[in-house]
């Protein structure tokens, strides 16, 4: 048996011997529990099926002066597997370790990208446009992006309707690792719109060296199960991360989790989410920041907003702070509830019907979240974020929305 297959089987055995997972016992997964371990593993025949070319990833070449090095590495080849997993941590014993073990057991390959620093400091950033789609029923894609010291990159990542949704009941357990060296900058637009019956778990692991900057704006929609979890570690002094998202769910599940780990002085984090839900949807948004000893002058901001737009959805908004240092600035807040009747009333004074007034207000709120996260309205237009947001909201806000709001 080759080493790669042996490692995959060992990861599978490790997970099953642990009894799968007991997520309901964990606070982070108390409200939206993942499907059983077997869902993410498939059967052993999945390991013998040939890998989809490039793992279903497609990309557009950048026209920037600094050219990224893009490689697809085959996890079945021992040497390529070693290169693929270089600098990536082994699955640990934290809350999401079972997902990581399931990913190691099933991963057939991954996309590894290295972005260099441009020679000209005034050069345009490297633009990377990635799309992920596949015909496999159960899949464990992997993406690793490394930014060299001083590099600047704009990453556009699309999954779901915008990229070819795949099988109606597909299972996707994605791992993304973003490694930013000293002074690197990454602006990241993520669009994840699975089909209604799909089960999706995306895990982003971001490591920031001194002076690195990471900004992410995301659009995510609900499905049978949908988890979006980001784990950001501030490993160098003065690092900064800003994450914002718009969550839309119509009678389905969506779980957004953000973990900001401040392990270095003078680091700054901002995490925000706007959740819109209707029908019998279940949406949980959990923002957590931990300031470790020695991370003096950390600056933390959290804000969650949940708006039930029709029916009887369940929205769980959870900002959390754990601070182990005295010299810290921190602020967090949550707003929850339907839009005030006064807001709809004043919008209708412009001659709008109720559905149009509601749509206008929600479009404005959602666009503001995306622009705030990336801090660049022109960039939001360039990467197609505002257009994608408009299209998703138009699908979400059906003509029957106004009547449902009155009945609800």
Backbone torsions as a table, in degrees:
resi	resn	phi	psi	omega
1	UNK	NA	133.6	-179.1
2	UNK	-73.0	160.7	-173.2
3	UNK	-64.8	-37.1	-177.9
4	UNK	-64.8	-45.9	179.7
5	UNK	-66.7	-38.0	178.2
6	UNK	-60.1	-41.7	178.9
7	UNK	-65.6	-39.8	179.3
8	UNK	-63.6	-44.3	179.1
9	UNK	-66.5	-35.8	178.3
10	UNK	-64.9	-40.5	177.7
11	UNK	-64.4	-40.0	178.0
12	UNK	-62.5	-45.6	179.9
13	UNK	-64.4	-40.0	179.5
14	UNK	-57.5	-43.8	-177.9
15	UNK	-68.9	-46.7	-177.3
16	UNK	-68.6	-36.0	179.2
17	UNK	-66.5	-26.3	177.5
18	UNK	-80.8	5.5	-179.6
19	UNK	78.2	28.7	-178.4
20	UNK	75.8	-117.3	175.9
21	UNK	-151.3	155.2	-178.2
22	UNK	-120.9	63.5	-172.8
23	UNK	-65.9	-28.3	-177.4
24	UNK	-63.1	-19.5	177.9
25	UNK	-82.6	-10.2	-176.3
26	UNK	-97.8	135.5	-176.0
27	UNK	-59.5	-40.0	-176.6
28	UNK	-63.9	-26.7	-176.1
29	UNK	-112.7	20.0	-176.4
30	UNK	-68.4	-29.3	-173.7
31	UNK	-97.0	-36.5	179.1
32	UNK	-125.6	95.6	-176.3
33	UNK	-83.7	133.8	179.2
34	UNK	-68.5	157.9	172.9
35	UNK	-63.4	167.0	-177.3
36	UNK	-60.5	161.8	-178.0
37	UNK	-57.1	-39.0	-177.0
38	UNK	-59.8	-27.5	179.0
39	UNK	-59.8	-40.1	-174.2
40	UNK	-87.2	-14.8	-177.9
41	UNK	-94.6	-29.1	-170.5
42	UNK	63.8	-163.7	174.3
43	UNK	-101.5	174.4	-174.3
44	UNK	-66.7	-19.2	178.5
45	UNK	-65.4	-21.9	178.5
46	UNK	-60.5	-34.1	-178.9
47	UNK	-66.0	-27.6	-176.0
48	UNK	-87.9	-13.9	179.7
49	UNK	-70.5	141.2	179.7
50	UNK	-64.3	145.2	179.8
51	UNK	-70.2	144.6	173.3
52	UNK	-66.1	137.9	179.4
53	UNK	-50.7	127.0	-179.4
54	UNK	58.0	20.7	177.2
55	UNK	63.4	21.5	-177.8
56	UNK	83.5	-0.1	179.2
57	UNK	-83.7	137.1	168.6
58	UNK	-128.6	152.9	-178.4
59	UNK	-148.3	155.7	177.4
60	UNK	-103.9	135.7	-179.8
61	UNK	-66.1	144.9	178.7
62	UNK	-85.8	143.2	177.0
63	UNK	-98.6	11.6	179.1
64	UNK	-72.5	160.9	-179.0
65	UNK	-64.9	-37.8	178.2
66	UNK	-87.1	116.1	-175.6
67	UNK	-93.0	127.4	177.9
68	UNK	-75.1	151.2	174.3
69	UNK	-95.2	114.0	-176.1
70	UNK	-115.3	122.3	-178.6
71	UNK	-132.7	135.8	168.9
72	UNK	-96.4	124.5	-176.9
73	UNK	-115.4	132.0	-176.1
74	UNK	-86.4	118.5	-177.7
75	UNK	-72.3	-13.8	177.6
76	UNK	-79.9	-17.6	177.1
77	UNK	-91.7	125.6	-172.3
78	UNK	-59.1	-45.8	-177.9
79	UNK	-69.1	-40.4	178.9
80	UNK	-67.9	-36.2	178.2
81	UNK	-62.8	-39.4	178.6
82	UNK	-63.5	-42.9	178.4
83	UNK	-66.7	-36.3	-178.4
84	UNK	-65.1	-41.1	-174.4
85	UNK	-93.5	5.7	-179.6
86	UNK	-58.7	131.6	178.6
87	UNK	71.8	1.8	178.6
88	UNK	-91.9	138.1	-176.6
89	UNK	-72.1	150.4	171.0
90	UNK	-70.1	151.4	174.6
91	UNK	-54.7	131.6	-176.9
92	UNK	-98.2	-141.3	-179.8
93	UNK	-124.9	22.3	-178.8
94	UNK	-81.8	-172.0	-173.3
95	UNK	-62.9	-30.1	-175.7
96	UNK	-106.3	13.5	178.2
97	UNK	-55.0	-39.4	178.6
98	UNK	-58.3	-38.7	176.2
99	UNK	-61.3	-41.3	-179.2
100	UNK	-66.1	-40.3	177.0
101	UNK	-64.7	-41.7	178.2
102	UNK	-62.9	-36.5	179.0
103	UNK	-67.1	-44.9	179.5
104	UNK	-62.2	-34.2	-178.2
105	UNK	-70.2	-26.7	-171.2
106	UNK	-114.8	-16.3	-174.3
107	UNK	-63.2	125.8	-179.7
108	UNK	-102.2	-8.3	-179.7
109	UNK	167.3	176.8	-178.8
110	UNK	-159.2	163.1	178.5
111	UNK	-98.5	125.3	179.9
112	UNK	-120.7	125.9	-173.5
113	UNK	-127.2	132.4	174.7
114	UNK	-118.2	127.5	-177.8
115	UNK	-110.2	119.2	-179.5
116	UNK	-85.5	167.8	174.0
117	UNK	-81.5	137.3	177.7
118	UNK	-71.4	144.5	178.6
119	UNK	-66.2	-35.2	179.5
120	UNK	-92.9	118.1	-178.2
121	UNK	-63.5	-19.0	179.3
122	UNK	-95.4	5.4	-178.2
123	UNK	-68.5	153.6	177.9
124	UNK	-66.4	150.4	179.4
125	UNK	-67.3	156.4	173.9
126	UNK	-68.3	129.2	178.6
127	UNK	-105.0	120.4	178.1
128	UNK	-116.0	124.0	176.5
129	UNK	-115.7	112.9	-177.6
130	UNK	-116.8	138.6	174.5
131	UNK	-128.4	139.6	-179.1
132	UNK	-123.1	120.4	176.7
133	UNK	-150.6	148.5	-177.6
134	UNK	-157.2	158.6	178.7
135	UNK	-98.2	1.0	-177.7
136	UNK	-75.6	145.3	-178.7
137	UNK	-74.7	-36.7	178.7
138	UNK	-130.1	128.6	-171.5
139	UNK	-147.3	151.3	178.3
140	UNK	-132.3	77.0	-179.6
141	UNK	-69.2	157.1	179.0
142	UNK	-138.2	135.4	176.4
143	UNK	-133.9	128.8	176.7
144	UNK	-126.3	123.2	178.4
145	UNK	-122.9	121.9	178.4
146	UNK	-113.1	128.4	175.0
147	UNK	-106.5	124.1	177.8
148	UNK	-70.6	164.4	-179.6
149	UNK	-52.5	127.9	177.8
150	UNK	79.8	0.3	-179.6
151	UNK	-71.6	152.3	177.9
152	UNK	-130.4	125.7	-174.6
153	UNK	-140.3	144.2	169.9
154	UNK	-113.4	119.7	-176.5
155	UNK	-111.7	125.1	175.7
156	UNK	-113.1	121.8	-173.9
157	UNK	-127.3	121.7	-175.0
158	UNK	-123.0	133.8	175.9
159	UNK	-136.4	147.9	172.3
160	UNK	94.6	-136.7	-171.3
161	UNK	-58.5	-35.7	-177.7
162	UNK	-76.6	-11.9	-174.6
163	UNK	-126.8	8.3	-175.8
164	UNK	95.5	106.1	-165.7
165	UNK	-76.2	-22.9	-178.5
166	UNK	81.9	-166.9	-177.2
167	UNK	-58.3	148.3	-176.4
168	UNK	-58.1	-35.7	-178.6
169	UNK	-114.5	34.9	-178.1
170	UNK	-66.1	156.1	177.7
171	UNK	-119.3	126.6	-177.9
172	UNK	-127.9	117.4	177.4
173	UNK	-116.4	88.9	-173.1
174	UNK	-94.3	137.8	171.3
175	UNK	-118.4	128.2	176.9
176	UNK	-123.7	129.5	177.7
177	UNK	-120.7	121.4	179.5
178	UNK	-115.4	116.5	-174.6
179	UNK	-115.3	107.7	-176.4
180	UNK	-106.5	116.5	178.2
181	UNK	-76.5	179.7	-174.6
182	UNK	-55.2	128.0	175.9
183	UNK	73.3	5.7	179.9
184	UNK	-76.1	153.9	-179.8
185	UNK	-131.4	130.7	178.5
186	UNK	-134.7	122.1	173.9
187	UNK	-110.0	126.2	-162.9
188	UNK	-129.8	119.5	174.1
189	UNK	-107.8	122.9	-179.3
190	UNK	-118.2	133.5	179.7
191	UNK	-129.5	112.5	-174.6
192	UNK	-129.3	105.0	-177.1
193	UNK	-130.0	81.8	-178.3
194	UNK	-73.6	163.2	172.3
195	UNK	-70.1	161.6	-171.5
196	UNK	-57.1	-38.9	-174.3
197	UNK	-90.1	0.4	-176.5
198	UNK	-82.0	153.2	175.9
199	UNK	-116.1	121.2	-168.7
200	UNK	-130.4	134.4	172.6
201	UNK	-135.9	116.1	178.0
202	UNK	-112.1	127.9	179.2
203	UNK	-121.0	115.2	176.9
204	UNK	-104.7	126.6	177.1
205	UNK	-116.5	115.3	-174.5
206	UNK	-116.4	128.1	178.3
207	UNK	-120.6	124.3	-174.3
208	UNK	-116.6	120.9	173.2
209	UNK	-83.6	-177.7	-174.3
210	UNK	-55.9	131.0	175.8
211	UNK	71.2	5.6	179.6
212	UNK	-75.5	153.5	-178.2
213	UNK	-133.1	129.1	178.6
214	UNK	-130.6	128.8	177.2
215	UNK	-128.8	130.5	179.4
216	UNK	-131.0	133.0	169.6
217	UNK	-120.9	138.4	-173.6
218	UNK	-138.6	142.7	168.5
219	UNK	-115.2	123.5	179.9
220	UNK	-134.6	140.4	178.8
221	UNK	-121.1	158.7	-173.9
222	UNK	-77.2	159.5	174.9
223	UNK	-153.3	-171.2	178.5
224	UNK	-52.1	-42.2	169.5
225	UNK	-149.4	129.8	-179.8
226	UNK	-144.1	114.9	176.5
227	UNK	-115.2	129.3	171.0
228	UNK	-121.9	110.4	-176.8
229	UNK	-125.1	129.1	177.4
230	UNK	-120.2	132.5	179.7
231	UNK	-123.2	109.7	-174.6
232	UNK	-113.0	125.2	-179.9
233	UNK	-115.2	123.0	177.8
234	UNK	-91.7	98.7	-174.3
235	UNK	-96.0	-12.2	-177.7
236	UNK	-129.1	153.0	-177.3
237	UNK	-61.7	137.9	175.2
238	UNK	76.9	11.0	178.3
239	UNK	-72.1	153.7	-177.7
240	UNK	-140.6	141.0	175.6
241	UNK	-138.0	141.1	-179.7
242	UNK	-136.4	116.9	-178.4
243	UNK	-123.7	130.8	176.7
244	UNK	-138.8	149.0	-177.7
245	UNK	-150.9	153.0	172.5
246	UNK	-115.1	122.3	-176.7
247	UNK	-112.7	125.0	-179.8
248	UNK	-122.6	128.0	179.2
249	UNK	-142.7	132.8	-178.7
250	UNK	-124.3	94.0	177.7
251	UNK	65.4	24.0	179.8
252	UNK	-136.7	-174.6	-174.7
253	UNK	-106.1	146.8	176.0
254	UNK	-155.1	126.3	-176.7
255	UNK	-124.8	118.5	178.8
256	UNK	-112.0	121.3	179.1
257	UNK	-127.5	132.7	176.8
258	UNK	-128.2	130.4	176.7
259	UNK	-122.3	115.1	177.3
260	UNK	-107.0	116.2	-177.5
261	UNK	-110.2	105.3	-178.9
262	UNK	-88.7	104.6	-178.3
263	UNK	-114.7	9.7	-177.9
264	UNK	-141.9	155.7	-178.2
265	UNK	-67.2	153.8	171.6
266	UNK	53.5	39.9	174.9
267	UNK	-95.5	152.3	-174.8
268	UNK	-129.8	132.2	177.6
269	UNK	-134.0	141.2	174.1
270	UNK	-132.5	127.2	178.0
271	UNK	-132.8	128.3	-178.2
272	UNK	-139.3	156.3	174.4
273	UNK	-154.7	138.9	172.3
274	UNK	-115.3	116.8	-177.5
275	UNK	-112.2	125.0	175.2
276	UNK	-115.7	126.8	-176.5
277	UNK	-139.2	152.1	179.9
278	UNK	-148.3	172.0	179.4
279	UNK	64.8	-130.8	178.7
280	UNK	-107.2	28.7	-177.0
281	UNK	-64.8	152.5	172.8
282	UNK	-124.4	116.8	-179.9
283	UNK	-126.9	127.9	175.0
284	UNK	-121.0	133.8	176.3
285	UNK	-127.2	117.7	-171.3
286	UNK	-126.2	108.6	179.1
287	UNK	-109.4	126.5	-176.8
288	UNK	-132.7	133.9	175.5
289	UNK	-128.7	134.4	-179.7
290	UNK	-123.8	120.7	175.8
291	UNK	-101.6	113.3	-177.6
292	UNK	-83.0	161.0	175.1
293	UNK	-56.3	136.5	-179.4
294	UNK	94.7	-9.5	-179.8
295	UNK	-94.4	59.2	-177.1
296	UNK	-67.1	154.3	178.7
297	UNK	61.4	27.6	171.8
298	UNK	-67.7	147.2	-177.6
299	UNK	-128.1	117.6	-171.4
300	UNK	-126.5	134.2	176.0
301	UNK	-134.8	132.4	177.4
302	UNK	-135.0	139.5	173.8
303	UNK	-150.8	134.3	178.1
304	UNK	-126.6	138.7	175.8
305	UNK	-133.2	126.2	178.6
306	UNK	-121.4	128.0	-177.2
307	UNK	-127.9	110.8	170.9
308	UNK	-77.6	120.5	-174.4
309	UNK	-98.2	-17.0	178.3
310	UNK	-171.3	156.5	176.7
311	UNK	70.8	-148.4	-176.8
312	UNK	-130.7	64.9	178.9
313	UNK	-74.9	163.6	174.6
314	UNK	-112.7	124.3	179.6
315	UNK	-121.2	125.2	179.4
316	UNK	-116.1	114.8	-177.8
317	UNK	-113.4	121.2	-172.6
318	UNK	-135.2	90.6	169.4
319	UNK	-82.7	139.1	-176.5
320	UNK	-141.7	139.6	177.4
321	UNK	-129.2	135.9	171.4
322	UNK	-129.7	111.9	-170.2
323	UNK	-120.9	123.2	-180.0
324	UNK	-117.7	33.0	177.5
325	UNK	-150.7	144.7	-176.5
326	UNK	-78.5	-34.7	-174.2
327	UNK	-90.3	78.5	-175.9
328	UNK	-140.8	142.8	169.8
329	UNK	-108.2	129.6	-177.5
330	UNK	-147.5	140.5	176.7
331	UNK	-146.9	137.3	177.1
332	UNK	-147.9	155.4	-178.8
333	UNK	-163.0	160.8	-179.4
334	UNK	-141.4	137.0	170.3
335	UNK	-124.1	140.1	-177.4
336	UNK	-145.0	137.4	175.8
337	UNK	140.8	160.1	179.1
338	UNK	-66.8	159.4	178.7
339	UNK	-62.2	141.2	179.9
340	UNK	-62.3	144.7	177.4
341	UNK	-58.6	-30.1	-179.7
342	UNK	-64.0	-36.6	-179.9
343	UNK	-63.6	-44.1	177.6
344	UNK	-65.2	-41.1	-178.6
345	UNK	-59.7	-49.0	-177.5
346	UNK	-67.4	-34.3	176.7
347	UNK	-65.4	-35.6	-179.0
348	UNK	-73.3	-15.3	176.3
349	UNK	-67.1	-13.4	177.2
350	UNK	-87.8	9.9	178.3
351	UNK	88.6	15.9	-177.8
352	UNK	-92.9	148.2	170.7
353	UNK	-76.6	170.3	-173.0
354	UNK	-63.1	-42.5	-178.8
355	UNK	-63.1	-41.4	179.8
356	UNK	-68.0	-39.0	178.8
357	UNK	-63.3	-45.5	178.5
358	UNK	-61.8	-43.6	179.9
359	UNK	-61.2	-43.0	-178.9
360	UNK	-61.3	-44.0	-178.6
361	UNK	-66.0	-46.5	-177.0
362	UNK	-69.0	-37.2	175.3
363	UNK	-59.7	-42.7	-179.8
364	UNK	-64.7	-41.9	179.6
365	UNK	-65.7	-42.9	-178.5
366	UNK	-66.8	-44.1	179.5
367	UNK	-61.9	-37.8	179.8
368	UNK	-63.5	-37.2	178.8
369	UNK	-64.4	-43.1	-178.2
370	UNK	-67.5	-45.6	180.0
371	UNK	-64.3	-39.7	179.5
372	UNK	-62.3	-39.4	-177.6
373	UNK	-67.2	-46.4	-178.1
374	UNK	-86.3	-13.6	176.6
375	UNK	56.7	31.8	-178.0
376	UNK	-161.4	99.0	-177.1
377	UNK	-64.5	-37.9	179.3
378	UNK	-63.6	-40.3	177.5
379	UNK	-63.5	-39.6	177.1
380	UNK	-58.1	-38.4	176.2
381	UNK	-69.0	-43.0	-176.0
382	UNK	-62.1	-42.1	-177.3
383	UNK	-83.7	-3.1	178.0
384	UNK	82.8	15.0	-176.4
385	UNK	-66.4	-45.5	-176.4
386	UNK	-68.9	-36.2	177.0
387	UNK	-66.0	-44.8	178.6
388	UNK	-61.5	-39.1	179.0
389	UNK	-64.4	-44.4	178.1
390	UNK	-60.1	-45.1	-178.3
391	UNK	-64.8	-41.5	179.5
392	UNK	-66.0	-41.0	179.0
393	UNK	-67.9	-35.6	177.7
394	UNK	-64.3	-36.5	176.0
395	UNK	-69.8	-37.9	-177.8
396	UNK	-69.4	-41.7	-177.3
397	UNK	-91.4	88.5	-178.7
398	UNK	-76.8	164.6	177.5
399	UNK	-59.3	-23.1	-179.0
400	UNK	-81.6	-1.1	-173.9
401	UNK	-59.8	-42.6	-176.4
402	UNK	-63.3	-42.1	179.6
403	UNK	-66.4	-41.6	179.5
404	UNK	-62.5	-36.6	179.8
405	UNK	-65.7	-40.0	178.8
406	UNK	-67.0	-41.2	-177.6
407	UNK	-72.1	-28.7	-177.9
408	UNK	-76.0	NA	NA
